[in-house]
Amino acid sequence: MKKICIVTTKWSSINNWIKPFLNEYANRGVDVSIACDMDAEYEKNLKEEFPFVHTFPMPFPRGIKLLGSIKSIRLLTKLFKREKFDMVQYSTPNASMYAAIASNRARIPVRLYCQWGMVYVTMHGMKRRIFKAIERMVCRRSTQIQPDSTGNLEFCRKEGLYDEKKSLVIWNGSAKGLDLTAFDVSKKAEFASEIKEKYDIPEDAPVIGFVGRLGREKGCNELFTAFKALKEQFPSLKLLFVGPIEKEDTIDPELLSYFQSCDDIIKTDRVTNVEKYVSAMDVFVLPTYREGFGMSVVEASAMEVPVVVTKYPGPSSAMQEGVTGVSVAIKDSKALEVAIADLLENKEKSFAMGRAGRQFVENSFEQKEFIKRYMSNRMMLLGLEE
């Protein structure tokens, strides 16, 4: 029996990106282990849902903490040597660094780096050089690298992080594809009415939306600047901000105060049914500085919502320029404002982009097809017949 270990920094990544594949491995007779920072309650719940999965809680520190990092690498090296896995798969920044070093030391034959974005791209000076060196080290110690977008694949090859021989993107990108049974576009009007009623949004009020955490790197400074300007043109405009309120210290103080006090910015915190929230949006906006892929862009398109994203490889791979939405330069709040206003004013254009977006998602990111291709790749890496 082939044995694999999946490593992420936090248990939330297992929930978000890994669970759709666990039964697929079991059905193919592959023994699966998971190593991540998890508490006893999460471990118990995971084993109840997937009793065949072996769990290894790991104290993975967040950020760069020398002693904690050394401890994590030692624990993983010991685990990998003892269990003799055929493949170790790792993703998320800290876990990838620890697991790449440890699996290389343990001489694991297949060391798969699922590269879901690079943290160094928004950094400058010495910090950028340090984190790019870490990224290069992780790539060198990996035998296979799979970024989740074709844009990032091409970017990293140009950066010299890896070559064509050891890198590829599964199908058209993403980490798991999209379950279109949940994103049922026939229920869009029903979903939209539910959300508008919940948050007291008038039916005729235009709504722009964002899905993600609060933070500078998500482009929130530019989003709030553009929204303030758009309110002059569209007085009843609402901003549906779907995601956790984090990293307030990275937001311009004046804009943070505006975000916190503005009644027309609806803050939902984390949600589990994002398909309902994007259904209530007239335009979806992701002005991020960096992104591995941009799954929220695909989710919005699945519900026939036109998108405005920044010209970054990940999000750009999740849409079709001029067909399902438009892209603007990073950190350009004026360009963001103009693009959103154009879609709010031109209803026919928005409708056409929304319809094209749904078709694009069905053809490119449907989850069952993605899982089929993903598992075919994994079986090939393990030397098994699919």
C-alpha positions as CSV (number, residue, x, y, z in Angstrom):
1,M,0.0,0.0,0.0
2,K,1.3,3.4,-0.9
3,K,1.5,6.0,1.9
4,I,1.2,9.8,1.6
5,C,1.4,12.6,4.1
6,I,-0.4,15.9,3.5
7,V,1.1,18.9,5.4
8,T,-0.4,22.3,5.9
9,T,0.3,25.0,8.6
10,K,-3.2,25.2,10.0
11,W,-6.2,22.8,10.1
12,S,-8.3,25.4,8.2
13,S,-6.4,24.6,5.0
14,I,-7.4,20.9,5.4
15,N,-11.0,22.0,5.6
16,N,-10.8,24.4,2.7
17,W,-8.7,22.6,0.2
18,I,-7.9,19.0,1.1
19,K,-11.1,17.3,2.2
20,P,-12.6,16.7,-1.3
21,F,-9.7,14.3,-2.1
22,L,-9.5,12.2,1.1
23,N,-12.2,9.7,0.1
24,E,-10.7,9.5,-3.4
25,Y,-7.4,8.3,-1.9
26,A,-9.1,5.8,0.3
27,N,-11.1,4.4,-2.7
28,R,-7.8,3.8,-4.5
29,G,-6.2,2.0,-1.6
30,V,-3.8,4.8,-0.6
31,D,-2.9,5.3,3.0
32,V,-3.4,9.0,4.0
33,S,-1.8,10.9,6.9
34,I,-2.3,14.6,7.8
35,A,0.2,16.7,9.7
36,C,-0.8,20.2,10.7
37,D,-1.4,22.5,13.7
38,M,-4.7,21.1,15.0
39,D,-6.3,20.9,18.4
40,A,-7.8,17.8,20.0
41,E,-11.3,18.7,19.0
42,Y,-10.5,19.2,15.4
43,E,-8.5,16.0,15.3
44,K,-11.5,14.1,16.8
45,N,-13.9,15.6,14.3
46,L,-11.6,14.9,11.4
47,K,-11.2,11.2,12.4
48,E,-15.0,10.9,12.8
49,E,-15.5,12.1,9.3
50,F,-12.6,10.3,7.8
51,P,-11.8,7.3,10.1
52,F,-9.1,6.0,7.8
53,V,-7.0,9.1,8.0
54,H,-4.0,9.1,10.4
55,T,-3.5,12.4,12.2
56,F,-0.2,14.0,13.5
57,P,-0.8,17.3,15.3
58,M,2.2,19.6,14.8
59,P,3.1,22.8,16.7
60,F,3.8,24.9,13.6
61,P,4.5,28.5,14.6
62,R,3.3,31.3,12.3
63,G,5.9,33.8,11.1
64,I,9.6,33.3,11.3
65,K,10.5,32.0,14.7
66,L,13.9,30.3,14.6
67,L,13.6,27.9,17.6
68,G,10.0,27.0,16.7
69,S,10.9,26.4,13.1
70,I,13.8,24.1,14.0
71,K,11.6,22.1,16.3
72,S,9.0,21.7,13.6
73,I,11.6,20.5,11.0
74,R,12.9,18.0,13.5
75,L,9.5,16.6,14.4
76,L,8.6,16.3,10.7
77,T,11.9,14.7,9.8
78,K,11.4,12.1,12.6
79,L,7.8,11.4,11.4
80,F,8.8,11.0,7.8
81,K,11.7,8.7,8.5
82,R,9.6,6.6,10.8
83,E,6.6,6.3,8.5
84,K,8.5,6.0,5.3
85,F,6.0,7.8,3.1
86,D,6.0,7.4,-0.6
87,M,4.9,11.0,-1.1
88,V,4.7,14.1,1.1
89,Q,2.5,16.9,-0.2
90,Y,2.8,20.4,1.4
91,S,1.2,23.8,1.0
92,T,1.0,27.2,2.8
93,P,4.2,29.1,3.5
94,N,5.5,27.8,6.9
95,A,4.4,24.2,6.4
96,S,6.0,24.1,3.0
97,M,9.3,25.3,4.3
98,Y,9.4,22.8,7.2
99,A,8.1,19.9,5.1
100,A,10.4,20.6,2.1
101,I,13.5,20.5,4.3
102,A,12.3,17.5,6.4
103,S,11.1,15.4,3.5
104,N,14.4,16.0,1.7
105,R,16.3,14.9,4.8
106,A,14.2,11.8,5.1
107,R,14.7,11.0,1.4
108,I,11.0,10.9,0.6
109,P,10.9,9.9,-3.1
110,V,8.1,12.3,-4.1
111,R,8.1,15.7,-2.5
112,L,5.2,17.7,-3.9
113,Y,4.9,21.4,-3.3
114,C,1.4,22.8,-3.9
115,Q,2.4,26.4,-4.5
116,W,-0.6,28.5,-3.6
117,G,1.0,31.9,-4.0
118,M,4.3,33.5,-3.0
119,V,4.6,35.8,-0.1
120,Y,7.7,37.6,-1.3
121,V,6.2,39.3,-4.3
122,T,4.7,42.2,-2.3
123,M,7.9,42.7,-0.3
124,H,10.8,45.1,-0.9
125,G,14.5,45.3,-0.1
126,M,16.2,42.8,2.2
127,K,12.9,41.2,3.3
128,R,12.0,40.4,-0.3
129,R,15.4,38.9,-0.9
130,I,15.2,36.7,2.2
131,F,11.7,35.4,1.5
132,K,12.5,34.8,-2.2
133,A,15.5,32.8,-1.1
134,I,13.2,30.7,1.1
135,E,10.8,30.2,-1.8
136,R,13.7,29.1,-4.0
137,M,14.9,26.7,-1.3
138,V,11.5,25.1,-1.0
139,C,11.3,24.7,-4.8
140,R,14.8,23.2,-5.0
141,R,14.0,20.6,-2.4
142,S,10.8,19.6,-4.0
143,T,10.7,17.0,-6.8
144,Q,7.3,18.2,-8.1
145,I,5.8,21.7,-8.0
146,Q,2.2,22.5,-8.7
147,P,1.1,26.2,-8.6
148,D,-2.7,26.7,-8.6
149,S,-2.7,29.0,-11.6
150,T,-1.1,29.1,-15.0
151,G,-0.2,32.8,-14.4
152,N,1.9,31.9,-11.4
153,L,3.4,28.9,-13.2
154,E,4.7,31.2,-15.9
155,F,5.8,33.9,-13.4
156,C,7.8,31.5,-11.4
157,R,9.5,29.9,-14.4
158,K,10.5,33.4,-15.5
159,E,11.8,34.1,-12.0
160,G,14.0,31.0,-12.3
161,L,12.3,29.2,-9.3
162,Y,11.9,26.0,-11.3
163,D,11.8,24.7,-14.8
164,E,9.2,22.9,-17.0
165,K,10.4,19.4,-16.1
166,K,9.2,19.6,-12.5
167,S,6.2,21.9,-12.7
168,L,2.7,21.8,-13.9
169,V,-0.8,23.1,-13.2
170,I,-3.7,20.7,-12.8
171,W,-6.2,21.3,-15.6
172,N,-7.0,25.0,-15.7
173,G,-5.8,25.8,-12.1
174,S,-7.3,26.2,-8.6
175,A,-6.7,23.9,-5.6
176,K,-9.9,21.9,-5.8
177,G,-12.2,23.1,-8.6
178,L,-15.7,24.4,-7.8
179,D,-18.7,22.4,-6.7
180,L,-21.4,23.7,-9.1
181,T,-24.2,21.9,-7.2
182,A,-23.6,24.4,-4.4
183,F,-23.2,27.3,-6.8
184,D,-26.6,26.7,-8.4
185,V,-27.2,29.7,-10.6
186,S,-30.9,28.9,-10.9
187,K,-31.2,29.9,-7.3
188,K,-29.4,33.2,-7.8
189,A,-32.5,35.4,-7.3
190,E,-33.6,33.4,-4.3
191,F,-30.1,33.7,-2.7
192,A,-29.9,37.4,-3.5
193,S,-33.3,38.2,-1.9
194,E,-32.3,36.2,1.2
195,I,-29.1,38.2,1.7
196,K,-30.7,41.6,0.9
197,E,-33.4,40.9,3.4
198,K,-31.0,39.8,6.0
199,Y,-28.9,43.0,5.8
200,D,-31.7,45.4,4.9
201,I,-30.4,46.2,1.5
202,P,-33.0,47.9,-0.7
203,E,-33.8,45.8,-3.9
204,D,-32.9,48.8,-6.1
205,A,-29.6,49.6,-4.4
206,P,-26.5,48.7,-6.4
207,V,-24.1,46.4,-4.6
208,I,-20.4,45.8,-5.1
209,G,-18.8,42.9,-3.2
210,F,-15.6,41.6,-1.9
211,V,-14.7,38.2,-0.4
212,G,-11.6,37.8,1.7
213,R,-10.0,39.1,4.8
214,L,-9.4,42.7,5.6
215,G,-5.8,43.7,4.8
216,R,-3.5,45.9,2.8
217,E,-2.3,43.0,0.5
218,K,-5.9,42.3,-0.4
219,G,-6.2,45.8,-1.9
220,C,-8.6,47.0,0.8
221,N,-7.1,50.6,0.9
222,E,-7.8,50.9,-2.8
223,L,-11.2,49.3,-2.5
224,F,-12.4,51.7,0.2
225,T,-10.9,54.7,-1.7
226,A,-12.8,53.7,-4.8
227,F,-16.0,53.0,-2.9
228,K,-15.9,56.5,-1.3
229,A,-15.6,58.0,-4.7
230,L,-18.3,55.8,-6.2
231,K,-20.7,56.9,-3.5
232,E,-20.8,60.4,-5.1
233,Q,-21.9,58.9,-8.4
234,F,-24.1,56.2,-6.9
235,P,-25.5,57.5,-3.6
236,S,-27.4,54.3,-2.7
237,L,-24.3,52.1,-3.4
238,K,-23.6,49.3,-0.9
239,L,-20.3,47.4,-0.3
240,L,-20.9,43.8,0.8
241,F,-17.6,42.9,2.6
242,V,-17.6,39.2,3.1
243,G,-14.7,38.0,5.3
244,P,-12.9,38.3,8.7
245,I,-11.8,41.6,10.0
246,E,-8.0,41.2,10.5
247,K,-4.8,43.2,10.1
248,E,-6.5,46.5,10.8
249,D,-3.0,47.9,11.3
250,T,-2.2,47.5,7.6
251,I,-5.1,49.8,6.6
252,D,-4.7,53.6,6.2
253,P,-6.1,55.0,9.5
254,E,-8.5,57.4,7.8
255,L,-9.8,54.6,5.5
256,L,-10.1,52.2,8.4
257,S,-12.2,54.7,10.3
258,Y,-14.4,55.1,7.2
259,F,-14.7,51.3,6.8
260,Q,-15.7,50.9,10.5
261,S,-18.2,53.8,10.6
262,C,-19.8,53.6,7.2
263,D,-23.3,52.1,7.4
264,D,-23.2,51.4,3.6
265,I,-20.4,48.9,4.1
266,I,-21.9,45.7,5.3
267,K,-19.5,43.5,7.2
268,T,-20.5,39.8,7.4
269,D,-17.3,38.2,8.9
270,R,-16.6,34.6,7.7
271,V,-19.5,32.8,6.0
272,T,-19.9,29.2,5.0
273,N,-22.4,29.8,2.2
274,V,-20.5,32.3,0.0
275,E,-22.7,31.4,-3.0
276,K,-25.6,33.3,-1.4
277,Y,-23.5,36.4,-0.7
278,V,-22.0,36.7,-4.2
279,S,-25.5,36.3,-5.7
280,A,-26.5,39.6,-4.0
281,M,-23.6,41.5,-5.8
282,D,-23.9,43.4,-9.0
283,V,-20.1,43.6,-9.4
284,F,-17.5,41.5,-7.6
285,V,-14.1,43.2,-6.8
286,L,-10.8,41.6,-5.9
287,P,-8.1,44.4,-5.9
288,T,-5.4,42.1,-4.4
289,Y,-1.7,42.7,-4.6
290,R,-0.9,38.9,-4.7
291,E,-3.0,35.8,-4.9
292,G,-2.2,32.1,-5.7
293,F,-5.3,31.7,-7.8
294,G,-8.4,33.7,-6.9
295,M,-11.1,31.2,-6.1
296,S,-13.5,33.9,-5.0
297,V,-13.3,35.2,-8.6
298,V,-14.5,31.8,-9.9
299,E,-17.2,31.7,-7.3
300,A,-18.6,35.1,-8.3
301,S,-18.5,34.1,-12.0
302,A,-20.3,30.9,-11.2
303,M,-23.2,33.0,-10.0
304,E,-23.1,35.2,-13.2
305,V,-21.5,38.2,-11.5
306,P,-19.1,40.2,-13.6
307,V,-15.7,40.7,-11.9
308,V,-13.0,43.4,-11.5
309,V,-9.6,42.1,-10.5
310,T,-6.0,43.4,-10.4
311,K,-3.5,42.4,-13.1
312,Y,-1.8,39.7,-11.1
313,P,-1.1,36.2,-12.4
314,G,-3.4,34.3,-10.1
315,P,-6.7,36.3,-10.4
316,S,-6.0,36.9,-14.1
317,S,-6.1,33.1,-14.6
318,A,-9.5,32.9,-12.9
319,M,-11.2,35.2,-15.5
320,Q,-11.2,36.1,-19.1
321,E,-10.3,39.7,-19.8
322,G,-13.1,41.7,-21.4
323,V,-15.3,38.6,-21.5
324,T,-16.1,37.6,-17.9
325,G,-14.7,40.9,-16.4
326,V,-12.0,43.4,-16.5
327,S,-8.6,43.8,-14.8
328,V,-6.8,46.9,-13.6
329,A,-3.4,47.8,-12.4
330,I,-2.4,46.9,-8.8
331,K,-2.7,49.8,-6.3
332,D,-4.7,52.0,-8.8
333,S,-7.8,53.1,-6.9
334,K,-8.9,55.4,-9.8
335,A,-8.7,52.6,-12.4
336,L,-10.7,50.4,-9.9
337,E,-13.3,53.1,-9.5
338,V,-13.7,53.6,-13.3
339,A,-14.0,49.9,-14.0
340,I,-16.6,49.4,-11.3
341,A,-18.6,52.4,-12.5
342,D,-18.6,51.2,-16.0
343,L,-20.1,47.9,-15.0
344,L,-22.7,49.5,-12.8
345,E,-23.8,51.8,-15.5
346,N,-23.8,49.4,-18.4
347,K,-26.3,46.7,-17.4
348,E,-26.2,44.8,-20.7
349,K,-22.4,44.6,-20.6
350,S,-22.5,43.4,-17.0
351,F,-25.2,40.8,-17.8
352,A,-23.2,39.5,-20.8
353,M,-20.0,39.2,-18.7
354,G,-21.9,37.4,-16.0
355,R,-23.4,34.9,-18.4
356,A,-20.0,34.3,-20.0
357,G,-18.5,33.9,-16.5
358,R,-20.8,31.0,-15.7
359,Q,-20.0,29.3,-18.9
360,F,-16.2,29.8,-18.3
361,V,-16.5,28.2,-14.9
362,E,-18.5,25.2,-16.2
363,N,-16.0,24.6,-18.9
364,S,-12.8,25.2,-16.9
365,F,-13.2,24.6,-13.1
366,E,-16.0,22.1,-12.5
367,Q,-15.0,20.1,-9.4
368,K,-15.7,16.5,-10.6
369,E,-13.6,17.0,-13.6
370,F,-10.9,18.7,-11.6
371,I,-10.8,15.8,-9.0
372,K,-10.6,13.3,-11.8
373,R,-7.5,15.0,-13.3
374,Y,-6.0,15.7,-9.9
375,M,-6.2,12.0,-8.8
376,S,-4.9,10.8,-12.1
377,N,-1.8,13.0,-11.5
378,R,-1.4,11.7,-7.9
379,M,-1.6,8.1,-9.0
380,M,1.0,8.8,-11.7
381,L,3.3,10.3,-9.1
382,L,2.8,7.3,-6.8
383,G,3.4,4.8,-9.7
384,L,-0.1,3.4,-9.6
385,E,-2.5,2.7,-12.5
386,E,-5.5,5.0,-12.6
